[in-house]
Each structure stands twice: as C-alpha cells, then as structure tokens.
Amino acid sequence: MTASGIRSIVVGVEIEEREGPDPVLATASALASALDAELHVVHALESGPLAPPLLPNVSQEVDQAAEALELYLESFSELDREPATRRVALGRAHRVLSERMEEVDADLLVLGPHRGARLPTGGLGTTTDRLLRTARVPCWIARGALELPLRRLAAATDFSVRSHPALDLALALAADLGGTEGSAGAPPPEVEILYVEWPAALRDDPDKEAGELLPRLADEATAAAGRTGLEQVAVSRPRVLAATDPARGLLTHLSRESPDLTLLGTHGRGAVARTLLGSVASVVARDTAGSVVLVPPRESRED
C-alpha cells in the first residue's frame, strides 16, 4: 500500500495530433506505474443527441472514436503503465469523467488545463473548471512532463483544517514519488509549506514572522506528519510570503522557485457549496506554469 493510498487513476484524454507524447497521458501513466495503481483512460465524445436512441451517424462516431483512441494509445509506445480500461463515452466531458470516476472508485483524476477548450494562453477549459469545482477526489492538472523522483513540492496553508488534506497529500506523494536517503542523485524531497501574510502586519510587527508564523508552520508540518505517520519522508521548509493578494503572492513565489508540484486545498462543503472553487486555488490553478494538485476537503469526500 502506498502512502497516498492511490489505487485507481482516471485520465481524461483528447484525441489529437501532436508532436511528442501527450503530457497528460504520460503523467497519468507514470503515476500509475510508480503508485502501482490501475489506469483508466476516458475520452468523451460530445456529438449529436446525448441520450438513446442514438442516430446511426452518432453510433458510428462512437465506434470510430473508440478505434481512434486505440490507435492514439498505440502511438505512445513508451507509456509506463498499460491502461486497465479504455472508454469512449457519449456525453458532456465533465459528466462522462465524473461517472467513470464513480464506476472505478477513482482516487485521483488527471487532466490537462484546457480539457474541452482551446485557449491560446493560460487558463482552464470549461470541462477542467467544472471538474475542479465538483470532484470528490484530488485533481492533478498536468502541465508538461512528470519527472521522477519528485524533488520539491509546495503546499499552501491558511491554518484552517481545510488546508490539512493538501499538506497531508504532499507528504504522502513525497514518500511515494520522491527520493530517499542514500538514493543515488535523489536526496529526500523538500516540501515547502507556504503561508501568505499581509505586508503591513509584518511591517508593524517585525517579530511576527520569526516569533509567531514560522513556529505555527513548523507545527503544521509536525501535525501533518502525525496524521499521516510520515515523519521522516521529506524535509519541511516553512515559508512566509508577504503579499496583499494571497493568490498573486503564491504565483510570484511559484514562478521564482518552480517546484515540481504544488498542492492546494479547495474550500467548501460538498459539490454544491463548492460552486465557487475558492479564489486562491482557482487563480493559482489557472495561472501557474507548473503542475498543480487541487485537494477537496475531507468532508466533501465523505458526504
């Protein structure tokens, strides 16, 4: 059993011509291999009436898409893990992926940032955005190739309990996907624990960072190690960032430091209450250049 407990991964793919491997599919395959998890590949076909009885041409499109998906997968001969299932389903992409996650009891969803959209720069496609707002499992937004072992992870906290799942998963992924003491060229990974403070507060109280905030961040790391039982898997680096806008403060730091992976908690209880994803998580997921994992609060996964 891995530290993260990820046993089933769903990846949403788009069938398109590209030079080189599909970074979303490659990321999901590498994760499935490293975590010894099942990989379930899904392609949503949005065409014609989306409910039976299907028009003959729509049924033909489904068959053609299934063949195209097989050829698409075969074109990537260096996948780390062969998919356990391949599925082409007719319907809106966010619904198709949500239903498939329920069917295979997924622990992780892997997506590209632009699933279901063609955006010239940055941003999230409509499908990705909808799934991030409603998914009951962590969502990994893959940007670029996944390089293992992970060396540096970042997890943001606001000292609330809803920050805990992201920090806990950061430690678990550090254990599962990072190096270990004595690994050739792969020292134990570093997990930055990030907190954004109002600049005026730091200016008015010069001792606030060293005397209050850094010890609280160290306590967060200790508590996460206690919750997960992962006390020696990573080097914790508490960091206080000064910014009037938490999202922009995090983005500036992530742009400068370029961690391998950033983990953020999403706020709210249940899918309905999370129609607003949370401004900080939403902005960072949309605008950062690196891969991000958005982690829902535990209660939303236990409803």
C-alpha positions in Angstrom: 0.0 0.0 0.0 1.4 3.4 -1.0 1.4 6.3 1.5 -1.1 8.2 -0.7 -3.5 5.3 -1.0 -4.0 6.0 -4.7 -5.1 2.7 -6.3 -7.2 3.9 -9.2 -6.5 6.8 -11.6 -8.8 8.2 -14.2 -7.3 10.3 -17.0 -9.3 12.3 -19.5 -7.7 12.4 -22.9 -8.3 14.3 -26.2 -7.5 12.5 -29.4 -5.4 14.9 -31.4 -2.3 15.1 -33.5 0.7 16.2 -31.6 4.5 16.1 -31.7 5.9 14.0 -28.9 4.0 12.3 -26.1 0.8 13.6 -24.6 1.9 15.1 -21.3 -1.4 14.4 -19.6 -1.5 10.7 -20.6 2.2 10.3 -19.9 1.8 11.9 -16.4 -1.1 9.6 -15.6 0.8 6.5 -16.8 3.9 7.4 -14.9 1.8 7.9 -11.7 0.0 4.6 -12.2 3.3 2.8 -12.6 5.0 4.5 -9.6 2.0 4.0 -7.4 1.1 0.5 -8.7 -2.4 1.9 -9.5 -4.9 1.0 -12.1 -5.1 3.4 -15.0 -8.4 4.2 -16.6 -8.4 6.2 -19.9 -11.5 8.1 -20.8 -12.4 10.1 -23.9 -15.7 11.9 -24.0 -17.5 12.3 -27.3 -19.8 15.3 -27.5 -21.8 14.8 -30.7 -25.5 14.9 -31.6 -28.2 13.8 -29.2 -26.5 12.6 -26.0 -29.1 10.1 -24.9 -30.6 7.0 -26.6 -31.9 6.3 -29.1 -28.8 7.4 -30.9 -28.8 8.4 -34.5 -27.0 6.0 -36.8 -24.3 8.5 -37.6 -23.7 9.1 -33.8 -23.3 5.4 -33.1 -20.8 5.3 -36.0 -19.0 8.2 -34.5 -18.7 6.4 -31.2 -17.2 3.3 -32.9 -14.8 5.5 -34.9 -13.7 7.3 -31.7 -13.1 4.0 -30.0 -10.8 2.9 -32.8 -9.1 6.3 -32.8 -8.5 6.0 -29.1 -6.8 2.6 -29.6 -4.6 4.0 -32.3 -3.8 7.0 -30.1 -2.7 4.9 -27.2 -0.7 2.6 -29.5 1.1 5.7 -30.9 2.7 6.2 -27.4 4.9 3.1 -27.2 6.7 4.3 -24.1 3.8 4.5 -21.6 5.0 3.4 -18.2 1.8 1.6 -17.5 -0.7 -0.1 -19.8 -4.3 1.1 -19.2 -6.5 -1.2 -17.3 -9.5 0.1 -19.2 -10.2 2.3 -22.2 -13.5 4.0 -22.6 -15.2 6.2 -25.1 -18.5 7.6 -23.9 -21.0 9.8 -25.4 -21.9 12.9 -23.3 -20.6 16.1 -21.8 -17.0 15.6 -20.8 -17.3 16.6 -17.2 -20.3 14.2 -16.7 -18.5 11.4 -18.5 -15.4 11.7 -16.4 -17.4 12.1 -13.2 -19.4 8.9 -13.9 -16.3 7.0 -14.8 -14.6 8.0 -11.5 -17.6 6.7 -9.6 -17.6 3.4 -11.6 -13.9 2.6 -10.9 -13.8 4.2 -7.4 -11.1 6.6 -8.6 -8.7 8.1 -6.1 -7.2 10.6 -8.5 -8.2 12.4 -11.6 -5.6 13.6 -14.1 -6.4 16.3 -16.6 -4.8 18.9 -18.9 -5.5 22.5 -18.1 -7.5 23.0 -21.3 -9.7 19.9 -21.3 -12.6 20.7 -23.6 -11.3 24.1 -24.7 -8.7 25.6 -27.0 -7.2 28.5 -25.0 -4.3 30.5 -26.5 -2.7 31.3 -23.2 -3.1 30.1 -19.6 -6.4 29.5 -18.1 -8.6 26.4 -17.5 -11.0 24.9 -20.0 -14.7 24.7 -19.1 -14.5 20.9 -18.5 -11.5 21.2 -16.3 -13.0 24.1 -14.4 -16.3 22.2 -13.8 -14.5 19.1 -12.6 -12.3 21.0 -10.2 -15.4 22.5 -8.6 -17.2 19.2 -8.1 -14.7 16.3 -8.0 -14.7 14.4 -4.7 -11.1 13.3 -5.2 -7.8 15.2 -5.8 -7.4 16.6 -9.3 -3.9 16.7 -10.9 -3.6 19.3 -13.6 -0.7 18.2 -15.7 1.5 20.8 -17.3 4.5 19.3 -19.0 6.3 16.1 -18.4 6.4 14.5 -15.0 10.0 14.0 -13.8 10.5 11.4 -11.1 11.7 11.3 -8.4 10.0 14.5 -7.1 12.5 16.8 -5.5 10.5 19.8 -4.4 6.8 20.1 -3.6 4.9 23.1 -2.3 1.7 23.1 -0.2 -0.2 26.2 0.8 -1.9 26.6 4.1 -4.2 29.2 5.7 -4.0 27.4 9.1 -7.5 26.0 8.7 -8.5 22.4 8.8 -9.4 22.5 5.1 -5.7 23.1 4.4 -4.8 19.7 6.0 -5.7 17.4 3.1 -3.3 19.2 0.7 -0.4 19.1 3.2 -1.1 15.5 4.1 -1.2 14.5 0.4 2.1 16.5 -0.2 3.8 14.4 2.4 2.3 11.2 1.0 3.4 11.9 -2.6 6.8 12.9 -1.3 7.0 9.4 0.2 5.6 7.7 -2.8 7.3 9.7 -5.6 10.4 11.3 -4.0 13.9 10.0 -3.4 15.2 8.6 -0.2 18.3 9.0 1.9 21.0 7.1 0.1 19.3 7.2 -3.3 21.9 8.0 -5.9 21.4 11.6 -7.0 18.0 11.7 -5.3 18.0 13.0 -1.7 14.8 13.2 0.3 12.4 15.6 -1.3 11.7 19.1 0.1 8.2 20.2 1.0 7.7 23.9 1.3 4.8 24.9 3.5 3.6 28.3 2.3 1.6 31.0 4.1 0.8 34.4 2.8 0.7 37.3 5.3 -0.4 40.9 4.8 2.8 43.0 4.3 1.5 45.7 6.8 1.2 43.1 9.5 4.8 42.0 9.0 6.0 45.6 8.9 4.1 46.6 12.0 5.3 43.6 14.0 8.9 42.8 12.9 8.9 39.7 15.2 5.7 38.3 13.8 7.3 36.1 11.1 10.1 34.5 13.3 8.2 34.6 16.6 4.7 33.5 15.5 4.2 32.4 11.9 7.3 30.2 11.3 6.6 28.3 14.5 3.0 27.8 13.5 4.1 26.5 10.1 6.5 24.1 11.8 3.6 22.9 14.0 1.6 22.4 10.8 4.4 20.2 9.5 4.6 18.2 12.7 0.8 17.8 12.8 0.7 16.5 9.2 3.5 14.0 10.0 1.5 12.8 12.9 -1.8 12.5 10.9 -0.1 10.6 8.1 2.6 8.7 10.1 5.2 10.1 7.6 7.7 11.7 9.9 10.9 11.2 8.0 9.9 11.3 4.4 10.7 14.9 3.5 12.5 18.0 4.6 9.9 20.6 5.6 10.6 24.2 4.7 8.2 26.7 6.2 7.9 29.9 4.2 6.1 33.1 4.9 5.3 35.2 1.8 4.3 38.9 2.0 1.5 39.9 -0.3 -1.7 41.8 -0.3 -3.2 39.2 -2.6 -2.6 35.6 -1.5 -3.1 34.2 -5.0 -0.6 36.6 -6.6 1.8 36.1 -3.7 1.8 32.4 -4.3 2.1 32.8 -8.1 5.1 35.0 -7.7 6.8 32.5 -5.4 6.0 29.5 -7.6 7.2 31.4 -10.7 10.5 32.1 -9.0 11.1 28.7 -7.3 9.5 26.4 -9.8 8.6 23.4 -7.6 7.9 20.1 -9.2 4.4 20.1 -7.9 2.1 22.4 -6.0 -0.8 21.3 -3.8 -3.7 23.4 -2.8 -6.8 22.8 -0.8 -10.2 23.8 -2.1 -12.7 25.3 0.4 -16.3 24.5 0.9 -18.5 21.6 1.9 -19.8 19.3 -0.8 -20.2 19.8 -4.5 -23.0 22.4 -4.3 -21.2 24.6 -1.8 -18.0 24.5 -3.9 -19.6 26.1 -6.9 -17.1 28.8 -6.0 -13.9 26.9 -6.0 -12.1 29.3 -3.8 -10.4 32.3 -5.3 -6.9 31.5 -4.3 -6.9 27.9 -5.5 -8.8 28.9 -8.7 -6.4 31.7 -9.6 -3.2 29.6 -8.9 -4.5 26.6 -10.8 -5.4 28.8 -13.8 -2.2 30.9 -13.9 0.7 28.9 -12.7 3.1 27.4 -15.2 3.6 24.2 -13.3 1.6 21.1 -12.4 -1.0 21.6 -9.6 -3.0 19.1 -7.5 -6.2 20.5 -6.0 -7.4 18.6 -3.0 -11.0 18.8 -1.8 -11.8 19.0 1.9 -12.2 15.6 3.6 -15.8 16.1 4.5 -16.7 16.6 0.8 -15.3 13.1 0.1 -17.2 11.6 3.0 -20.7 13.1 2.3 
